[in-house]
Amino acid sequence: MHEEIFLPATYASGVPYDTFRKLRTDSPVARIPEPPIGPWPAGPGYWAVFRHADVKHVLRSPDLFSSNLGATQIRDPDTPEDLAFVRAMMLNQDPPDHSRLRRIVAAAFTPRAVRALEETINTRARTLITSALNEETDFVELAADLPVWTLAHIMGVPDSDRRLLYDWASRVIGYQDDEYAGISSDPASMTPLARKAMEHRPTTLTHPDGRPINPRSHTALADMFAYAHALAAEKRLHPSADIMSRMLEGGLTTQEFENMFFLFAVAGNETLRNGIPGGLLTLLDHPSELARLRADPSLLPSAIEEMLRYWPPVMDFRRTATQHTTLADQEIPAGDKVVVYHASANRDETVFPDPDRFDVTRTPNDHVSFGFGPHFCLGAHLARTQMRAVFRELLPHRITRTGAPVRLASNFQNGLKHLPLHISPTP
């Protein structure tokens, strides 16, 4: 039944690419069970989609495979109220509502807007890498600062509060991993606004009957929403060109505003928090390709695309069938969950020659790590800019592993928790 594809513990050891390869051939759309995991109850199961062409078909067909009916996570929201709340998020909407929300914030992510930030991002990346020279460092922690810092800048979050974005993402994305779920920063250096909001942080994420509280629910993220509304009150008094001000001018409902803040606070930094360390680990695991890239830094753009293909930060997304349909000769009833596996699509041998080979010159590279169709990642250009900035600074230096990498236990994010390194200037 291949339940290992669902189990978070599987991914703590590595993405099951061998299983994906077999399923692409034998069962390209397969039924996967959802057994209970610790305190989390069993689910009804879902249809998993493994081939590149089928993944693209699902992602570009919101009329058949909805983001809104059941939201986009494998697990169903716990209550009808939880589902109603998360359905207001842009990520969990279908056109035309999705298109309306996307237009409100899209201007902040155009190539022109990103170019205006590029030198600032480059300087920040240089500062981060320079700060780690000649010292042992956990590269996961080091690399996480750039996307958090960039996102805080774009959102208009005070620099001293940016660590909150890291904490909220850890709580939401890492709930299947006890180490991630427990991350919490010291509020002493934060603004009074942040310290006040943190008073709303739940003291427990468990219901009185022992059931876990949905980490994406309004209850579990009460401190984040308290902060969002307090920051919004300041922005109304002192508007600027940041995303928060755009959101407030965009005519959003309260639920839409809260969910838009949620989306940017979490999705805006967590993918790069995984993608940058994953890309570096991939280079270190392929020293001949690292040497090739160092010898010709002009290959960096294609190398970034290959890192994204080989180490997709997000492994899967869920849709819900709007009607009875057929996909790869498999009948799918209306209302069933359909989960596309980007990680499998990126290794599809019918699209990528020798797909398990890491090749920094691979062109074309039609990976789906940023999605496809209406929900293609709004921040893809910004993400690539940040990855280029980090690797441009890293390439001239000697990088030595000082310990084993530690993977995140998650069936959603392809993450590393620790990557201990020593970075030293090349003599």
C-alpha positions in Angstrom: 0.0 0.0 0.0 3.1 2.3 0.2 2.1 4.0 3.3 5.7 5.0 3.8 5.1 7.8 1.3 2.8 9.4 3.8 4.8 8.8 7.0 6.9 11.8 8.0 9.5 9.5 9.5 10.3 8.2 6.0 11.7 11.6 5.0 13.9 11.9 8.1 16.1 9.3 6.3 15.6 10.7 2.8 13.1 11.2 0.0 12.0 7.7 -1.2 13.0 8.2 -4.8 13.4 4.5 -5.5 9.7 4.0 -4.5 8.7 7.0 -6.7 10.5 5.5 -9.7 8.7 2.2 -9.3 5.3 3.9 -8.9 5.8 6.1 -11.9 6.0 2.9 -14.0 3.6 0.6 -12.2 1.0 2.8 -10.5 1.4 6.5 -11.7 -1.8 7.4 -9.8 -1.8 5.2 -6.6 -4.0 5.0 -3.5 -2.0 5.9 -0.4 -3.3 5.2 3.1 -3.1 7.8 6.0 -2.4 5.8 9.1 -2.4 7.5 12.5 0.8 9.2 13.5 1.3 9.7 17.3 -1.6 11.7 18.5 -2.8 12.6 15.0 -5.7 10.4 13.9 -5.9 8.4 10.7 -7.2 10.0 7.5 -9.3 8.6 4.6 -6.3 8.1 2.3 -5.6 9.9 -1.0 -4.6 9.5 -4.6 -0.9 10.2 -5.2 0.2 11.5 -8.6 3.8 10.7 -9.6 4.4 11.5 -13.3 5.5 14.9 -14.5 2.8 15.2 -17.1 0.0 14.2 -14.7 1.3 16.5 -12.0 1.2 19.4 -14.4 -2.3 18.4 -15.6 -3.6 18.5 -12.0 -1.9 21.8 -11.2 -3.2 23.6 -14.3 -6.8 22.3 -13.9 -8.5 24.0 -10.9 -11.9 23.2 -12.5 -11.2 19.5 -11.9 -8.7 19.6 -9.0 -9.6 22.3 -6.5 -7.3 24.1 -4.0 -10.3 25.4 -2.2 -12.6 22.5 -1.5 -10.3 20.9 1.1 -7.3 23.2 1.1 -3.8 22.1 0.1 -2.4 20.0 2.9 -2.7 16.2 3.0 -4.3 16.3 6.4 -7.8 17.5 6.5 -8.4 20.5 8.7 -9.8 19.3 12.1 -13.1 21.1 12.1 -15.5 22.8 9.6 -14.4 26.1 11.2 -10.7 25.4 10.6 -11.5 24.6 7.0 -13.5 27.7 6.5 -10.7 29.8 7.9 -7.9 28.4 5.8 -10.0 28.5 2.6 -9.6 32.3 2.7 -5.9 32.0 2.0 -4.7 32.8 -1.5 -2.8 29.4 -1.6 -6.2 27.7 -0.9 -8.3 29.5 -3.5 -9.2 28.8 -7.1 -9.7 31.4 -9.8 -11.2 33.9 -10.0 -10.9 34.6 -6.2 -7.3 33.4 -6.3 -6.6 35.8 -9.1 -8.1 38.8 -7.3 -5.9 38.1 -4.2 -2.8 37.5 -6.2 -3.2 40.9 -8.1 -3.2 42.8 -4.8 0.4 41.7 -3.9 1.9 40.8 -7.3 3.6 44.1 -7.8 6.0 43.4 -5.0 7.4 40.4 -6.8 7.8 41.5 -10.4 11.3 41.2 -11.9 11.6 45.0 -11.7 10.7 45.0 -8.0 13.1 42.2 -7.3 15.9 44.0 -9.2 15.4 47.0 -6.9 16.2 44.7 -4.0 19.0 42.7 -5.6 21.9 44.7 -4.4 20.5 44.8 -0.8 20.1 41.1 -0.9 23.6 40.6 -2.3 25.1 42.7 0.5 23.2 40.8 3.1 24.3 37.5 1.7 27.9 38.7 1.7 27.6 39.8 5.4 26.2 36.4 6.4 28.9 34.4 4.7 31.7 36.7 5.9 30.4 36.3 9.5 30.9 32.6 9.3 34.4 32.5 7.9 37.0 30.5 9.8 34.3 29.2 12.2 32.3 26.1 12.5 28.7 27.0 11.8 25.3 25.3 11.3 24.6 26.3 7.8 20.9 25.7 8.2 20.7 28.4 10.9 23.0 30.7 8.9 21.2 30.4 5.6 17.7 30.8 7.3 18.5 34.5 8.1 18.6 35.7 4.5 15.0 34.7 3.5 13.7 35.9 6.9 15.5 39.2 6.6 14.3 39.7 3.0 10.8 38.8 3.9 10.7 41.2 6.9 12.0 44.0 4.6 9.3 43.3 2.0 6.5 42.9 4.5 7.5 46.0 6.6 8.2 43.9 9.7 10.7 45.7 12.0 14.1 44.1 11.8 14.2 43.3 15.5 11.0 41.2 15.1 12.1 39.2 12.0 12.9 36.1 14.1 9.1 35.8 14.7 8.7 34.8 11.1 11.2 32.0 11.6 9.4 30.8 14.8 5.9 30.8 13.2 7.2 28.9 10.1 8.8 26.3 12.4 5.6 25.8 14.3 3.5 25.4 11.2 5.8 23.5 8.9 7.7 21.4 11.5 4.8 20.2 13.6 5.6 16.6 12.6 9.1 17.1 14.1 9.4 17.8 17.8 12.6 19.8 17.5 11.2 22.2 14.9 7.8 22.5 16.6 9.4 23.7 19.8 11.5 26.5 18.4 10.8 29.8 20.2 13.0 33.0 20.2 13.7 35.2 23.1 11.4 38.3 22.9 13.7 40.5 24.9 15.3 42.2 21.9 12.0 42.6 20.0 9.6 45.6 19.8 7.0 46.2 22.5 4.4 45.3 19.8 6.0 41.9 19.3 6.3 41.2 23.1 2.7 42.1 23.5 1.6 39.8 20.7 3.7 36.9 22.1 1.5 37.0 25.2 -1.2 35.4 23.0 1.0 32.5 22.1 -0.8 29.3 23.2 0.6 27.6 26.3 -0.4 24.2 24.9 -1.1 22.8 21.4 -3.2 20.0 22.8 -7.0 19.9 23.4 -8.2 18.9 26.9 -9.1 15.4 25.6 -5.5 14.9 24.4 -6.1 15.6 20.7 -3.5 17.9 19.1 -4.6 21.4 17.9 -4.3 22.0 14.2 -1.0 23.9 13.8 -2.6 26.0 11.0 -5.7 27.0 13.0 -6.5 30.4 14.4 -6.1 29.0 17.9 -2.6 27.7 17.3 -1.4 30.9 15.7 -3.1 33.4 18.0 0.2 35.3 18.6 0.9 35.6 14.9 -2.6 37.1 14.2 -2.3 39.4 17.2 1.0 40.7 15.8 -0.5 41.0 12.3 -3.4 43.2 13.5 -1.1 45.3 15.7 1.3 45.9 12.9 -1.6 46.7 10.6 -2.7 49.4 13.0 0.7 51.0 12.7 0.7 50.8 9.0 -2.6 52.5 8.7 -1.1 55.5 10.6 2.1 55.4 8.6 1.6 53.6 5.2 4.6 52.8 3.0 5.4 50.8 -0.1 5.6 47.4 1.7 3.3 44.5 1.3 1.4 45.1 4.5 0.4 48.5 3.3 -0.7 47.0 -0.1 -2.8 44.4 1.7 -4.5 47.0 3.8 -5.3 49.0 0.6 -6.6 46.0 -1.2 -10.0 45.7 0.3 -9.3 42.3 2.0 -11.7 40.8 4.5 -10.4 40.1 8.0 -10.0 36.5 7.2 -8.3 37.2 3.9 -5.9 39.7 5.6 -5.0 37.2 8.4 -4.4 34.4 5.9 -2.4 36.6 3.5 -0.1 37.5 6.5 0.1 33.8 7.4 1.0 32.9 3.8 3.9 35.4 3.5 5.2 34.8 7.1 5.5 31.1 6.5 5.7 30.2 2.9 7.8 33.2 2.1 10.8 32.0 4.1 10.4 28.3 4.8 11.0 27.1 1.2 14.4 28.9 1.0 15.3 27.8 4.5 15.1 24.3 3.0 16.3 25.0 -0.5 19.5 26.8 0.2 21.0 24.2 2.6 19.6 21.4 0.4 21.3 23.0 -2.6 24.6 23.2 -0.8 24.4 19.7 0.5 23.7 18.5 -3.0 26.9 20.3 -4.3 29.0 18.8 -1.5 27.6 15.3 -2.3 28.7 15.9 -5.9 32.2 17.3 -5.7 32.9 17.1 -9.4 29.9 19.3 -10.1 30.9 21.7 -7.4 34.4 21.9 -9.0 32.8 22.5 -12.4 30.7 25.3 -11.1 33.7 26.9 -9.3 35.7 26.7 -12.5 32.9 28.5 -14.4 30.7 30.7 -12.2 28.6 31.7 -15.2 26.9 28.3 -14.8 25.3 29.5 -11.6 21.8 30.2 -13.1 21.5 26.7 -14.5 23.1 25.2 -11.3 20.4 26.9 -9.2 17.7 25.4 -11.4 19.3 21.9 -11.0 19.5 22.4 -7.2 15.8 23.1 -7.2 15.0 20.1 -9.3 17.3 17.7 -7.4 16.3 19.1 -3.9 12.7 20.4 -4.3 12.0 22.4 -1.1 8.3 21.4 -1.2 7.7 17.7 -2.0 3.9 17.7 -2.5 0.6 19.6 -2.6 -2.9 18.5 -2.3 -6.0 19.2 -4.4 -9.6 17.8 -4.2 -11.4 16.3 -7.1 -14.4 18.5 -8.0 -16.1 15.8 -10.0 -15.7 12.1 -11.0 -12.7 12.1 -13.3 -10.0 9.8 -14.7 -6.2 10.4 -14.5 -3.7 8.0 -16.0 -6.5 5.4 -16.4 -7.4 5.6 -12.7 -10.9 6.6 -11.8 -11.1 9.3 -9.1 -14.4 9.9 -7.4 -15.6 13.5 -6.7 -14.5 14.7 -3.3 -11.4 12.5 -3.1 -8.0 14.0 -2.1 -5.4 14.1 -4.9 -1.8 14.8 -3.9 0.8 15.7 -6.6 4.4 14.8 -5.8 6.8 17.4 -7.1 9.7 15.4 -5.9 8.7 12.5 -8.1 7.9 14.6 -11.1 11.3 16.2 -10.9 12.9 12.8 -11.4 10.6 11.6 -14.3 12.8 9.8 -16.8 10.5 10.7 -19.7 11.3 14.4 -19.1 14.8 14.4 -17.6 17.5 12.3 -19.2 19.4 10.4 -16.5 17.2 12.0 -13.8 19.2 10.8 -10.8 22.3 12.5 -12.0 23.0 16.0 -10.7 24.2 18.2 -13.6 24.9 21.9 -13.1 24.6 22.4 -16.9 21.2 20.7 -17.3 19.2 22.5 -20.0 16.3 22.5 -20.5 15.2 22.0 -16.9 11.4 21.8 -16.7 11.2 21.2 -12.9 8.0 21.8 -11.0 9.6 22.9 -7.7 7.8 26.3 -8.0 4.6 24.6 -9.0 2.7 25.1 -12.2 -0.5 26.8 -13.5 -2.4 29.4 -11.6 -0.5 28.7 -8.3 3.0 29.0 -9.8 5.0 30.5 -7.0 4.6 34.3 -6.8 8.1 34.6 -5.2 10.0 32.4 -7.6 12.1 35.3 -9.0 12.9 36.5 -5.5 13.8 33.0 -4.4 16.2 32.6 -7.3 17.8 35.9 -6.6 18.5 35.0 -3.0 19.9 31.6 -4.0 22.3 33.2 -6.5 23.4 35.7 -3.9 24.3 33.0 -1.3 26.0 30.7 -3.7 27.9 33.5 -5.4 29.4 34.3 -2.0 30.1 30.6 -1.0 31.8 29.4 -4.2 35.2 31.0 -3.6 35.6 29.5 -0.2 36.6 26.1 1.1 33.6 24.3 2.7 34.3 21.3 5.0 31.6 19.2 6.6 32.2 18.8 10.3 29.2 16.6 11.1 26.4 14.6 9.6 23.4 16.5 8.2 20.1 16.0 10.0 16.9 15.9 8.0 13.5 17.2 9.0 10.8 14.7 9.7 8.1 16.0 7.3 6.0 14.6 4.5 5.6 18.1 3.1 8.9 20.1 3.3 12.2 18.6 2.1 14.2 20.1 4.9 17.4 20.0 6.8 17.5 20.8 10.5 21.3 20.9 10.8 24.2 21.0 8.4 27.4 21.6 10.4 30.3 23.1 8.3 33.5 25.0 8.5 33.9 27.7 5.9 37.3 29.1 5.2 38.7 31.5 2.6 40.5 29.7 -0.3 44.3 30.5 0.0 
